Structures are given as C-alpha cells and as structure tokens.
Amino acid sequence: MNIAYFRKSKFTLGKTVDNVTQKAKEDGWKILGEAELPDKIGKMILICRPEWIKTIVAENHNLLGFLPCAISVFQKDKDVLAGTGQPAVIKALAQNDKISQLASDAEVKIKKLIDESAGVEESKPQKVRLYSTMTCPYCKMEQAWLERNKINHEVIHVDLNQQAAEEMVRKTGQMGVPVTEIQYEDMEPEYIIGFDKPRLAQILDVME
C-alpha cells in the first residue's frame, strides 16, 4: 500500500495551487488556509470535510492525523507535483466499518480533486504481479480470484526464486505472502499486503 498519492501536474505551480483551491470549494471541501513550503518550492493547501472529522473523533480520534486534509503542491526538478496522504492508511489501521467507509469515500474524492487540479486522467493499473509461494493457500485463492475476474497478472513464486524474494522484501519490508504489486504508467507501484479482496476490487475496478 502506498502511503501517499501524487500526480505530475500539466499546469504551472501557481495554476495548480489555484486549481486545488477552486475545485475544493466547488466539491464542498472546507478551505482552512495555506502554508508556504520551505525555500518557496510550493504550498500546502489545508482542506477538509467536517463530516470526516466528526466521524474520526467519534470512532477513533487517534486516526485524526491520518485524514488527507493537506494537499501539497511543489516544484521538484522540472515537474510540478500535487498530492497528499493515502486515505487507505486509515482503513488499514482501523477495523471499523464507519471508518472503512469514510476511507473509501475519501480516497475517491481526494484522488478526483488531485487529478482534476493537475489536469490528468485517472491513473489506471498497467500490470499486476502476485508474489506467492507454492504452498500458500491465500495466494492460490487470490490467483483464482484474479483469473475469475479475467485480470491479466504475473505470478512469481518467491520460494523458487531467491532474487524475487529479496526484491519483494526490499520493496515492501514483508516476509510473508501474498503480496500484490500494482504497477501504473505514471505513478509509483502500489503494494497490497495479504489477499485484501475489497482493496484489490477497488483498484482493479471489478466486483468482489
């Protein structure tokens, strides 16, 4: 799982910042302010949705800091990047139906805001790689699920491929399987730990 969601903007730094503010207002976000990033490389736009804050405070206030309430827009080399933390982090930390629903809703809304502000299309998965072992039952369940949903994928058995096993651990810090790598055209790969069917279905746009 990626902990952040960033897209390369087609606009200038100033225009991207203006887009975030304008589109956030149009979509019902509450604008809380702006903060200048160090060395004037960009800005952090503070936004949130009051209903999310109320839910988090009521259900588990320890997760309040994980809400995606700050959009960073900055210049890196020749690129302008816009993004924030992944709401999926909240879902992973809280086994709570209300918070899980909030995280799913937040992910859709925050990605839409960032994509539109950056002037880019929704990023689609380009390749699915399943790290597995020959004896892992959950790996076999996921592989069957991918095949049933006609998802083109590559299966790598890390118990037969030491180099692949080391690569998986280096990328994710995980020793166990299954680990699913989702590759995108213009974003860093995303890693799903375990057979997380709801998360995979959401990313791959299929029924659970």
C-alpha positions as CSV (number, residue, x, y, z in Angstrom):
1,M,0.0,0.0,0.0
2,N,1.3,3.4,-0.9
3,I,1.2,5.9,1.9
4,A,0.8,8.9,-0.5
5,Y,-0.9,9.8,-3.8
6,F,1.0,12.3,-6.0
7,R,0.4,13.2,-9.7
8,K,2.5,15.2,-12.1
9,S,0.6,18.4,-13.0
10,K,0.2,19.7,-16.5
11,F,0.0,23.2,-15.2
12,T,2.4,25.7,-13.6
13,L,2.9,25.7,-9.8
14,G,0.7,28.8,-9.3
15,K,-2.1,27.5,-11.6
16,T,-2.1,24.1,-9.8
17,V,-2.4,25.7,-6.4
18,D,-5.3,27.9,-7.7
19,N,-7.0,24.7,-9.2
20,V,-6.8,22.9,-5.9
21,T,-8.4,25.8,-4.0
22,Q,-11.1,26.4,-6.6
23,K,-12.1,22.8,-7.2
24,A,-12.1,22.0,-3.5
25,K,-14.6,24.8,-2.9
26,E,-16.7,23.5,-5.8
27,D,-16.7,20.0,-4.4
28,G,-17.7,21.0,-0.9
29,W,-14.4,20.9,0.9
30,K,-13.8,23.5,3.7
31,I,-10.7,25.6,3.0
32,L,-8.7,26.0,6.2
33,G,-5.8,28.0,4.8
34,E,-2.4,27.8,3.1
35,A,1.2,27.3,4.2
36,E,4.4,28.1,2.3
37,L,6.7,25.2,1.9
38,P,10.5,25.7,2.7
39,D,12.6,27.5,0.1
40,K,9.4,28.6,-1.6
41,I,9.2,25.4,-3.6
42,G,5.4,25.3,-3.3
43,K,2.4,25.4,-1.0
44,M,0.4,23.2,1.3
45,I,-3.4,23.8,1.0
46,L,-5.2,22.9,4.1
47,I,-8.7,21.5,3.4
48,C,-11.0,19.0,5.0
49,R,-14.6,17.8,5.2
50,P,-16.3,18.4,8.6
51,E,-18.2,15.2,8.5
52,W,-15.0,13.2,8.2
53,I,-13.5,14.9,11.3
54,K,-16.7,14.2,13.3
55,T,-16.6,10.5,12.3
56,I,-13.0,10.1,13.2
57,V,-13.3,11.9,16.5
58,A,-16.3,9.8,17.4
59,E,-14.9,6.4,16.3
60,N,-11.1,6.7,16.9
61,H,-9.6,10.1,17.5
62,N,-6.1,8.5,17.2
63,L,-6.5,8.4,13.5
64,L,-7.3,12.1,13.1
65,G,-3.8,12.9,11.9
66,F,-4.1,10.5,9.0
67,L,-7.0,12.3,7.4
68,P,-6.0,13.7,3.9
69,C,-6.5,17.3,4.9
70,A,-3.4,18.9,3.4
71,I,-2.7,19.0,-0.4
72,S,0.9,19.7,-1.2
73,V,1.8,21.3,-4.5
74,F,5.5,21.8,-5.2
75,Q,8.2,22.0,-7.8
76,K,10.6,19.1,-8.0
77,D,13.3,19.5,-10.7
78,K,11.2,20.4,-13.8
79,D,8.0,18.8,-12.5
80,V,5.1,20.2,-10.5
81,L,3.7,17.6,-8.2
82,A,0.3,17.6,-6.3
83,G,-0.7,15.1,-3.7
84,T,-1.4,14.0,-0.2
85,G,-1.5,11.0,2.1
86,Q,-3.5,7.9,1.1
87,P,-6.8,7.5,3.0
88,A,-6.3,3.8,2.6
89,V,-3.8,4.1,5.5
90,I,-6.7,4.9,7.8
91,K,-8.6,1.8,6.6
92,A,-5.6,-0.4,7.2
93,L,-5.2,0.9,10.8
94,A,-8.8,0.8,11.9
95,Q,-11.0,-2.3,11.8
96,N,-14.2,-0.3,11.9
97,D,-17.0,-0.2,9.4
98,K,-17.7,3.5,9.6
99,I,-14.1,4.4,9.3
100,S,-13.6,2.0,6.4
101,Q,-16.5,3.6,4.6
102,L,-15.0,7.0,5.3
103,A,-11.6,6.0,3.9
104,S,-13.2,4.6,0.7
105,D,-15.2,7.8,0.2
106,A,-12.1,9.9,1.0
107,E,-10.0,8.0,-1.5
108,V,-12.4,8.6,-4.3
109,K,-12.9,12.3,-3.5
110,I,-9.2,13.1,-2.8
111,K,-7.9,11.4,-6.0
112,K,-10.6,13.2,-8.1
113,L,-9.6,16.5,-6.6
114,I,-5.9,15.9,-7.2
115,D,-6.4,14.5,-10.8
116,E,-8.6,17.4,-11.8
117,S,-6.3,20.0,-10.2
118,A,-3.3,18.5,-12.1
119,G,-5.2,18.2,-15.3
120,V,-4.6,14.5,-15.7
121,E,-6.8,11.5,-16.3
122,E,-7.5,8.9,-13.6
123,S,-4.4,6.6,-13.3
124,K,-5.2,3.0,-14.4
125,P,-3.3,-0.1,-13.4
126,Q,-1.0,-1.3,-16.1
127,K,0.4,-4.5,-14.6
128,V,-0.4,-6.9,-11.7
129,R,2.3,-9.0,-10.1
130,L,1.4,-11.6,-7.5
131,Y,4.3,-12.7,-5.2
132,S,3.3,-16.2,-4.0
133,T,4.7,-19.5,-2.8
134,M,3.8,-23.0,-4.0
135,T,2.1,-23.8,-0.7
136,C,0.4,-20.6,0.3
137,P,-3.5,-21.1,0.4
138,Y,-4.3,-17.4,0.3
139,C,-2.0,-16.9,-2.7
140,K,-4.0,-19.6,-4.5
141,M,-7.3,-18.0,-3.5
142,E,-6.1,-14.7,-4.9
143,Q,-4.8,-16.2,-8.1
144,A,-8.1,-17.9,-8.6
145,W,-9.9,-14.6,-8.0
146,L,-7.7,-12.8,-10.5
147,E,-8.3,-15.5,-13.1
148,R,-12.1,-15.5,-12.4
149,N,-12.2,-11.7,-13.0
150,K,-10.0,-12.0,-16.1
151,I,-7.3,-9.8,-14.6
152,N,-4.0,-10.2,-16.6
153,H,-1.3,-10.9,-14.0
154,E,2.1,-12.4,-13.4
155,V,2.7,-14.9,-10.6
156,I,6.1,-15.1,-9.0
157,H,6.9,-17.9,-6.6
158,V,9.4,-16.5,-4.2
159,D,10.2,-19.9,-2.7
160,L,11.6,-20.9,-6.1
161,N,13.2,-17.5,-6.9
162,Q,15.6,-16.1,-4.3
163,Q,16.2,-12.9,-6.2
164,A,12.5,-12.2,-6.5
165,A,12.1,-12.9,-2.7
166,E,14.8,-10.4,-1.9
167,E,13.2,-7.9,-4.2
168,M,9.8,-8.3,-2.5
169,V,11.3,-7.8,0.9
170,R,13.3,-4.8,-0.3
171,K,10.3,-3.1,-1.8
172,T,7.7,-3.8,0.9
173,G,9.6,-4.9,4.1
174,Q,7.3,-8.0,4.1
175,M,8.5,-11.6,4.5
176,G,5.1,-13.2,4.1
177,V,2.9,-13.7,1.0
178,P,0.7,-12.9,-0.8
179,V,2.0,-9.5,-1.8
180,T,0.4,-7.9,-4.9
181,E,2.3,-5.3,-6.8
182,I,0.1,-2.9,-8.9
183,Q,2.1,-1.0,-11.5
184,Y,0.9,2.3,-13.1
185,E,2.1,4.2,-16.1
186,D,2.9,7.4,-14.4
187,M,2.9,6.6,-10.6
188,E,5.0,4.5,-8.2
189,P,3.8,0.9,-7.8
190,E,1.3,0.1,-5.1
191,Y,1.7,-2.9,-2.8
192,I,-1.3,-4.8,-1.3
193,I,-0.3,-7.0,1.6
194,G,-2.3,-10.2,2.0
195,F,-5.4,-11.1,0.0
196,D,-7.2,-7.9,0.5
197,K,-10.2,-8.6,-1.8
198,P,-12.1,-5.3,-1.2
199,R,-8.9,-3.2,-1.9
200,L,-8.0,-5.2,-5.0
201,A,-11.5,-5.0,-6.3
202,Q,-11.5,-1.2,-5.8
203,I,-8.2,-0.7,-7.6
204,L,-8.9,-3.1,-10.4
205,D,-12.5,-2.0,-10.8
206,V,-14.1,-5.4,-10.5
207,M,-16.8,-7.0,-8.3
208,E,-15.6,-8.6,-5.1
